[in-house]
């Protein structure tokens, strides 16, 4: 019985203590909430207030004509502080606001949005994310006029949190060259290489953490303002870039190749006007994955024979007409064999023919004969061409050339003969192009550039001019011989298939077997490097295509046609490259009015009204040109098709614009009067959206 009483006593004491403790908690809570509420609220606000980094707006990247290649667009997260608006403002506007939110986002009903807004109001939520979708600047302006929101952040509670997003107006065009920078400040391309200039300087602002998540800015005199990034102006020609990528993509798809590279450079300035790198994905489509033009080391193959010929012509007394016996196209060097592509070989040919026909045997024999006992002498010429070191490009990630030396491990008796025709060394496409550009530039080797200036608005802060790496890569006599051989490759040699009658191309084909696991395979890297027009070079370019499938696997049949397609397009757009066309008809003064070309019905009507004899054959073409026959005019057909560029020479401006725009071409006009020149050649394929320049006089 005493034990039972003892237990009950203890239980009652424990219950009393718990009750007293609970009462104390309630009392203390009341004191904190009511008596000390303001004190603790101020302290909580101070704890939840901190300085936060404010991102600067990143600078823009422009093409050479001011077109935007990359820019930062403002987007906004839409949130709401339900405690801000007065009861009158909230109650009068909540229905309309809910309806507008529902119509704009189209994801929830008006009733759902209204319920969310009212629940946030009753629960005192200071941060309610209204939708996960971000809105653009124009939408933000519209929303700022909506009920409740029109009162602003301080009286209405609307919160627009700005987030900059990188936007590329031309989508994937030159994507890898433009590049990117990720959150870890790693990246590629111009975005990464010029990140310091583009990024600007971040600021700091005071933010308060809100109930329900999110933060709102507080105005403070100690805020550090952001300094927005600078803009960079590139050398890229957006139209030429489009043409380049289109031509490369077409070839890659046709040959089902692994990847392809094209670089187009302006001869005198070194400005890169187009650069494209397309790789094949596992699903079979092509995209820009890696900048092979800048960082892709490879054995150059026969395009390296240009460097070999420079060394031979500079260091020996051989002439282009000297003979070299290539036999049956097979030559043994120790336990290795050098082969020519021509089955049965070329026999005895001249040095010039050896280059034009791309004889590996001839190059190996000549280099072994003249430099075999002194390979360092040959390598000195390679060094002089700038091929032993990186060019020092503005873009990061340039590959470091791999050229063996006699002191290196792995050098043997076959190293030099193999090097003579582009094996046993590795270069990037842009490094090879620099040498071809130097030949086109009268021997002056210049550094390729991709960025012309750094700007803030219209103010140029830093300008990048042409940098000369070597004023004279060889003598004038050697240079003259090189040009003859490079033109001969297209006129008579391995690239005859890209010869044309409108302008001359000079260049060299290349085909190199791919080395895999220490052995050369039956896969090839094809290439063509050169410049045009050959008699007055304005552009140089290189095309590299890896592992084309099918029976066409050589530089002449895979890479060279891509070069020509790009060159043709440039030639059609650049009227300064065109030679003056002979005039077909000159009106005799005081005898005939100026009637050259136009619509048949209109011209015939004029002639009949003026009493001028005119005759036409059986054809019924709407558009004609004129020919003078005695004292009468003979109408000649001027066939017009929407698929081909029409001949508008001699036409009035009205007729010329009508025909050209009917083909989907953009017309650029110079001068007044009748058309005397047109930049796109009549009868060539009309590329919709491309520009044709017409000169009037």
C-alpha positions, 0 to 999 in steps of 0.5 A: 500500500505504501508503494502504491501511494509513493508511485501516485505521489511521484506521478502527480509531482511529475504531471504538475512539473510538466504542466508548469513547464507548459504554462511557462512556454505559453507565457514566454511565447506570449512575451516574445510575440507581443511584448518583445515582438518588434525587437525580435522582428528587427533582429530577424530582418537583420539576420536575413539581410545580406549583400549579394553579387549582382551579375553584370550584363555580358557584352555582345559579339558582332560580325564584320558588318555589325550583325549580332552573333551573340548577345545577352537578353533579359528574362524575368522570374515572376513572383509576388509578395502577398503582404504588400498591397492594401486590402482595397488594391488586392480585393479589387484586382485579384479576380482580374489578375488571376484571369490575366495570369491564366490567359498568359501562361495557359497552364492553370484556370483563373480559379486556381490562380485566384486561390493561390493568390488569396492563400498566399495573402492569408498566410502572409507569404512574402514570396510566391513564384507565380509560374516557373516560366520566365518572361521576356522584357516586352511581356514584363512591360505588359504585366506591369500594367496589370491590376495590383502589379501596376502599383509596382513592387513597393505598393503592389508586391510584384517581383521581377527577378532579372536573369540574363540569357545568352542568345545567338541570333543565327542559331548554330552558325559558327557556334564553336568559334563563337563558343561559350563559358560555363558556370565554372568559368571554363569554355571555348571559342571567343566567349572564353578567349575574351571572357575578361572583356565580355564579362564586365565586373559584377556588383553587389546589392543588399537583399532581404530573404523573404518568407516562402523563399526568394529575395528582394533588393533593398536600396542601400548607399553602399551598393556596388554598381555593375560594370557591363561587359565590352563588345567585341567586333569579329572579322566573320562575314555572316553571309560567307559563313552561311555559304561555307557551312552549307557547302561543307555540310552538303559534302559531308552528308554526301560522303558520310565523312567523320568531320569537315573543316573550312577556313576562309581568310582575307589575303592582305589582312589575315582576317578570318571571314568564315570558319566552320567545323562540323562533326558527325554524331552517333545518330548521323547528323552534323554539328559543331563539337570541336574547333578542328581548324584551330586545335585539330592536329593532323598529318597534312599530306600533299598540301605540305609539298608547298613547304618542301618546294620552298626549301628545294627552290631556295636551297638548291639550283633545281629548276621547274623544268629539271627531270625526275624519274619516278619510275613505276610510282613505287620507291623503297626506302629501307624497309618502307615503300613510298607510292604514288596514287597513279597506278603504274607511276608517272615515269620521268617527269619535270619538277613542275609536273611532279608538284602538279600531279602530286608525286610522292616519289618525286618529293621523297627522292628530291628531299633525300638527295639534297637534304638527306645528309643535312636534315636540319637544313630542311627543317630551318626552312620549315621553321622560317615558314612559322610551321614549328610553333603556334601562330599565337591566335586570338582564340585559345586552344591552338594546337602545337605543331608536332615536327620531329628533329634528328635528335628526337626519339623515333627519328630514322632514315625514312623520317625526312622522305616521309616528311617531304610529302606531309607524313610524320608531322602534324599541323592544324588546318589554319597553320597550313593555310597561313603558308598558302596565304603568304604565297598569295600575299607576295611572300608576307606571312601574317597572323590570322585574326578573328577579332578586329576591336573591343568596343563600348558602344561606338567607342573603340577601346582596343583595335587589333591590326594585321601582325606580320610574322615574316616579311619574306618567306622566300625570294621573289624568284621562288615565289614566282615559281610557286605561283606557277605550280599552284596554278598548274595544279588546277589547270593541268594537275590533280585539281583540274575538276575545279578549273573554270573560265571566269577566274583562276584558282591556285592551290594544292590537293592533299590526301593522307592515310589515317594512322590508327593504333600505329598503322596506316589504314585505308581511311583518308584525310582529304584536303585542298588549300589555295587562293583566288583569283590567282592573278590578283588574290583576295581570299585564301581558304583550306578545306579538310574532310576526314574519312569520306566513304565511297569510291571518291576518297581523294582531295581532288574529288572530295575537298576541292569541289567544296573550295570551288563552291565557296569561291564561286559564291564569293566571286558572284557576290564581289563585283570587283573581281569581275573582268569587264564584259565586252558590250554586245550592242552600242547604239549609233548616235542620232540614229537609234534610241538606246534600246538594249534589253527589257520586256519585248512587248514594251520595247516593240511598242516603243520601236513601232511608235518611233517608226524603227524597224524591228524583227523577231524570230519564232520564239515567244520569250517575254524578255529580250536583248537587242542586236543591230542589223543594218537600219533595223533591230533584231530581238534576241531571246533572253531566257529567264528562270526563277532558278537561275540568275537572269541577265539584266545588263542593258535593262532599266532599273525597274526591269532589273529589280523586277527580274532579280527579286522574282528569283528571291535575290536581294538587290544592291544598287550603285549609280543611275541609268541602265545596268552595265554590270551585275555581280552574280553571273547570268545563268548561275544558280540563284541562291534565295536571300543572297545579294546581287549588286548591279551598277548603273550608268 
